[in-house]
Amino acid sequence: MRLFYLIVSTGSFWKPIYNLLELENINILLVNAKHIKNVPGRKTDVKDAEWIASLLRHGLLKGSFVPDREQRELRELVRYRHSLVEERSRELNRIQKVLEGANIKLSSVVSDINGMSSRAILEALISGVDDPEILAELSHGKLKNKKEDLKRALKGFINYHQRKMLEIQLRHIDYLDEEIERLDEEIKNRMLPFEEDLALLDTIPGVGRRTAEQIIAEIGTNMDQFPSAAHLCSWAGLCSGQNESAGKRKSARTRKGNKKLRSALVEAARAASRAKDTYLSSQYHRIAARRGSNRAAVAVANSILTIVYHILKRRQPYIELGPNFYEEKRRNMVIRQSLKKLESLGLKVTVEAVAS
């Protein structure tokens, strides 16, 4: 008889207990709290324990996917880096807000508010320079051709308080850049055992190095944890939920899943949609025309994760199917169905392609 220590996943409170039991090589079953709801009635801890024990005894509980300790630590590093990158983006938005408050429209001319030219202009503003002519001369590269636009955009009224805010915000961005760089180095070292897997995932359109690192940090490389690609997509929250009554499907809203993985895959899907002559970009534009860009991105994210599952399972690189794969597949299916229908009517038909 196999004994389990059962832990209900509630927030982050399960982690210290799980970590202690894991050190003793004890069989642990971590269960989603939503999967053990009792019938309404008087609720006590004793009754809850009896109910959970009954569910476990009848084999009605499934354990959540919990990677090993090294994988969890890698996941924590990658997630923390992502949070710092997001914080950096928020800080850049705050800089833009301060500039708008000073009537300086720098973002209307430059694409990167923290680029080389923008940074030189911001540092000059902080030091007390407010002459648009002098500030525009600090531009580099292609921005030199937009000096007149820059002069108009830099005609503002910036005071001491706004300069101080910009100084603090730029210093914070520099700090975040340093921390992100340190995390990049640490993650790179921890990813050394997975270099082959990263190279395989990099063959998928829309999936770059950083996205591949996020995927491996979230799901690992052992696909035996998931019975099928569909199970993995469901775990990531990329499958439509089941809400059917009286034979009618009421909603196709995707179920809840791993938010970090889902976000990374949707971002990869949007990147894949910008590629030319690929199966994924063709899928995105075909669905977007009917259902909208957001649903198309989720559908392509589902396809990418399915591809990831099979690549890691078979240890083979991605094979491009081409933009016309779906149309050809559908055409052949229609032909087969039509022939089957004719045969059921007692007709024998020979199919020949018509020259176009």
C-alpha positions in Angstrom: 0.0 0.0 0.0 1.4 3.3 -1.1 1.1 6.2 1.4 0.8 9.9 0.5 1.1 13.1 2.3 -1.7 15.2 0.7 -1.3 19.0 0.6 -4.0 21.4 -0.6 -2.5 24.1 -2.8 -3.6 27.4 -1.1 -1.6 30.5 -2.2 2.1 30.0 -1.4 1.4 28.4 2.1 2.0 24.9 0.8 5.6 25.6 -0.3 7.5 25.4 3.1 5.7 22.2 4.0 6.3 20.7 0.6 10.0 21.6 0.7 10.4 20.0 4.1 8.6 16.8 3.1 10.5 16.6 -0.1 13.9 16.4 1.7 12.6 13.2 3.4 11.8 11.6 0.1 8.1 11.3 1.1 5.4 10.8 -1.5 3.6 14.1 -1.7 0.3 14.8 -3.6 -0.3 18.5 -4.1 -4.0 19.0 -5.0 -5.8 22.1 -6.4 -8.2 23.4 -3.9 -10.9 23.9 -6.6 -10.9 20.1 -7.2 -11.9 19.2 -3.6 -15.0 21.3 -3.0 -17.4 19.7 -0.6 -21.2 19.9 -0.8 -22.7 23.0 1.1 -23.3 22.5 4.8 -21.6 22.9 8.1 -17.9 23.3 7.5 -15.2 22.3 10.0 -11.6 21.3 9.6 -12.4 17.7 10.7 -15.2 17.4 8.1 -12.9 18.8 5.4 -10.2 16.3 6.3 -12.7 13.4 6.2 -14.0 14.6 2.8 -10.5 14.9 1.3 -9.6 11.5 2.6 -12.7 10.0 1.1 -11.9 11.5 -2.3 -8.3 10.2 -2.1 -9.5 6.7 -1.1 -11.8 6.5 -4.2 -9.0 7.7 -6.5 -10.8 11.0 -7.4 -7.8 13.3 -6.7 -5.1 14.1 -9.2 -1.8 15.7 -8.1 -0.7 19.0 -9.6 2.5 19.2 -11.7 5.3 20.1 -9.4 8.8 20.1 -10.9 11.9 19.1 -9.0 13.7 21.6 -6.7 16.3 22.7 -9.4 13.5 23.3 -11.9 11.5 25.3 -9.4 14.6 27.5 -8.6 15.2 28.0 -12.4 11.5 29.0 -12.8 11.7 31.5 -9.9 14.8 33.1 -11.5 13.1 33.4 -14.9 9.9 34.7 -13.5 11.8 37.3 -11.4 13.7 38.5 -14.5 10.4 38.9 -16.3 9.0 41.0 -13.4 12.0 43.2 -13.6 11.7 43.7 -17.3 8.0 44.6 -16.8 9.0 47.1 -14.0 11.5 48.6 -16.4 8.8 49.1 -19.0 6.6 50.8 -16.3 9.4 53.1 -15.3 9.9 54.2 -18.9 6.1 54.9 -19.0 6.5 57.1 -15.9 9.3 59.0 -17.6 7.1 59.6 -20.6 4.4 60.9 -18.2 6.7 63.4 -16.6 7.8 64.7 -20.0 4.2 65.0 -21.1 3.6 67.0 -17.9 6.4 69.3 -19.0 4.8 69.7 -22.5 7.8 67.8 -24.0 6.6 65.4 -26.8 9.8 63.4 -27.2 7.9 60.1 -27.7 6.2 61.5 -30.8 9.6 61.7 -32.6 11.7 58.8 -31.1 10.6 55.2 -31.0 12.7 54.3 -27.9 12.5 56.7 -25.0 15.7 55.1 -23.5 17.7 54.9 -26.7 21.1 56.6 -27.2 19.7 59.9 -28.5 16.8 60.0 -26.0 19.1 59.2 -23.1 21.5 62.1 -24.1 18.5 64.5 -24.3 17.1 63.4 -21.0 20.4 63.8 -19.2 20.8 67.2 -20.7 17.3 68.2 -19.5 18.2 66.9 -16.0 21.4 69.0 -16.0 19.4 72.2 -16.7 19.6 72.5 -20.5 16.2 73.5 -21.9 17.1 75.1 -25.3 15.4 73.0 -28.1 18.3 73.9 -30.5 21.0 72.5 -28.2 18.9 69.5 -27.2 18.2 68.6 -30.9 21.9 68.6 -31.6 22.4 65.6 -29.2 20.6 63.3 -31.7 22.4 60.4 -33.3 22.0 58.2 -36.4 18.7 58.4 -38.3 17.3 60.8 -35.7 19.6 63.6 -37.1 17.2 63.8 -40.1 14.4 64.7 -37.8 16.0 67.7 -36.1 13.2 70.1 -36.9 10.6 67.7 -35.5 12.8 67.3 -32.4 13.0 71.0 -31.9 9.2 71.4 -32.0 8.8 68.3 -29.7 11.3 69.7 -27.1 9.7 73.1 -26.7 8.4 72.7 -23.2 8.5 74.1 -19.7 10.4 71.8 -17.3 10.9 72.8 -13.6 13.2 71.6 -10.8 10.7 69.0 -9.5 10.3 67.4 -13.0 14.1 67.3 -13.5 14.5 65.6 -10.1 11.8 63.0 -11.0 13.6 62.2 -14.3 16.9 61.8 -12.5 15.5 59.3 -10.0 13.7 57.4 -12.7 16.7 57.1 -14.9 18.8 55.9 -11.9 16.2 53.3 -11.2 16.3 52.1 -14.9 20.1 51.8 -14.7 19.7 49.7 -11.5 17.1 47.5 -13.2 19.3 47.1 -16.3 22.2 45.9 -14.0 20.0 43.4 -12.2 18.5 42.1 -15.4 22.0 41.6 -16.8 23.0 39.7 -13.6 19.9 37.5 -13.9 20.7 36.9 -17.6 24.1 35.6 -16.6 22.8 33.4 -13.8 20.0 31.9 -16.0 22.5 31.3 -18.8 24.6 29.2 -16.5 21.6 27.3 -15.2 20.4 26.7 -18.8 23.7 25.0 -19.9 22.2 21.4 -19.5 19.3 22.5 -21.7 21.2 24.1 -24.6 20.1 21.4 -27.0 16.5 21.9 -26.0 16.8 25.6 -26.4 18.3 25.2 -29.9 15.3 22.9 -30.9 12.7 25.4 -29.6 14.5 28.2 -31.4 13.5 26.6 -34.7 9.8 27.5 -34.1 8.7 30.8 -35.7 8.1 33.5 -33.1 10.1 31.6 -30.3 13.4 33.3 -29.5 16.0 32.5 -26.9 14.2 34.3 -24.0 10.8 32.8 -24.8 12.4 29.3 -25.1 14.0 29.9 -21.6 10.6 30.8 -20.2 9.0 27.7 -21.7 11.7 25.3 -20.3 11.6 27.0 -16.9 7.8 26.5 -16.7 7.4 23.0 -18.1 10.9 21.4 -18.1 12.0 19.1 -20.8 10.4 15.8 -19.6 7.1 15.6 -21.4 6.2 12.3 -19.7 4.6 14.6 -17.0 1.8 15.3 -19.5 -0.2 12.4 -21.1 -0.6 14.4 -24.3 -0.1 17.8 -26.0 -3.8 18.5 -25.2 -3.2 18.0 -21.5 -0.3 20.4 -21.6 -2.3 23.1 -23.4 -5.1 22.7 -20.9 -2.6 23.0 -18.0 -1.3 26.2 -19.6 -4.8 27.7 -20.0 -4.8 27.6 -23.8 -7.8 25.3 -24.2 -11.5 26.3 -24.3 -13.4 25.4 -21.2 -16.4 23.0 -21.3 -19.7 24.9 -20.6 -22.5 22.9 -22.3 -26.1 22.6 -21.3 -29.1 21.0 -23.2 -26.8 20.3 -26.1 -25.8 24.0 -26.5 -22.3 25.3 -25.9 -22.6 28.5 -23.9 -19.1 29.7 -23.8 -15.7 29.1 -25.4 -13.7 31.0 -22.8 -10.3 29.5 -22.1 -9.9 27.8 -18.7 -7.5 29.1 -16.0 -3.9 27.9 -16.2 -0.3 28.9 -15.9 -0.4 32.6 -16.5 3.3 33.1 -17.0 3.5 30.4 -19.7 0.3 31.5 -21.4 1.6 35.1 -21.6 4.9 34.1 -23.1 3.2 31.9 -25.7 0.7 34.6 -26.7 3.6 37.0 -27.2 5.4 34.4 -29.3 2.2 33.9 -31.3 2.0 37.6 -32.1 5.7 37.5 -33.2 5.0 34.4 -35.4 2.0 36.2 -37.0 4.5 38.8 -38.4 6.6 36.1 -40.2 6.0 35.6 -43.9 4.9 32.4 -45.6 4.7 30.2 -42.5 2.0 27.8 -41.3 1.6 29.8 -38.0 1.3 33.2 -39.6 -1.3 31.8 -42.1 -3.2 30.3 -39.2 -3.2 33.6 -37.3 -4.5 35.7 -40.2 -7.1 33.1 -41.2 -8.6 33.0 -37.6 -8.2 36.8 -37.0 -10.3 37.5 -40.1 -13.2 35.6 -38.5 -12.8 35.8 -34.8 -10.5 38.7 -34.1 -6.8 39.1 -33.3 -7.0 38.1 -29.6 -8.6 34.7 -30.3 -6.2 34.2 -33.2 -3.2 34.8 -30.9 -4.5 32.2 -28.3 -5.1 29.7 -31.1 -1.6 30.1 -32.4 -0.2 30.0 -28.9 -2.0 26.6 -28.5 -0.4 25.4 -31.8 3.1 26.6 -30.6 2.8 24.7 -27.3 1.6 21.6 -29.2 4.7 21.9 -31.4 6.9 22.4 -28.3 5.4 19.2 -26.7 6.2 17.1 -29.8 9.7 18.6 -30.3 10.7 17.9 -26.7 9.1 14.5 -26.9 10.7 13.4 -30.2 13.9 15.4 -29.9 13.4 16.7 -33.5 13.5 20.3 -34.8 10.4 22.1 -36.1 9.5 21.3 -39.7 7.8 24.1 -41.6 4.5 23.0 -43.2 4.1 26.1 -45.3 1.2 28.7 -45.6 -1.0 26.5 -47.8 -0.9 23.4 -45.6 -4.4 24.0 -44.0 -6.1 24.7 -47.3 -4.6 21.6 -48.9 -5.6 19.5 -46.0 -9.1 20.8 -46.0 -9.4 20.4 -49.8 -8.3 16.7 -49.5 -10.8 16.2 -46.7 -13.7 17.6 -48.7 -12.7 15.4 -51.7 -12.7 12.3 -49.4 -16.0 13.1 -47.9 -17.6 13.8 -51.3 -16.3 10.5 -52.7 -17.6 8.6 -49.6 -21.0 10.2 -50.1 -21.1 9.3 -53.7 -20.1 5.7 -53.0 -22.9 5.4 -50.4 -25.3 6.3 -53.2 -23.9 3.4 -55.3 -21.8 5.5 -57.6 -18.1 4.9 -58.5 -16.2 8.1 -59.4 -12.7 8.6 -60.8 -11.1 11.8 -59.7 -8.7 13.7 -62.0 -7.1 17.1 -61.4 -8.3 19.9 -63.7 -5.5 21.9 -65.3 -5.6 25.5 -64.2 
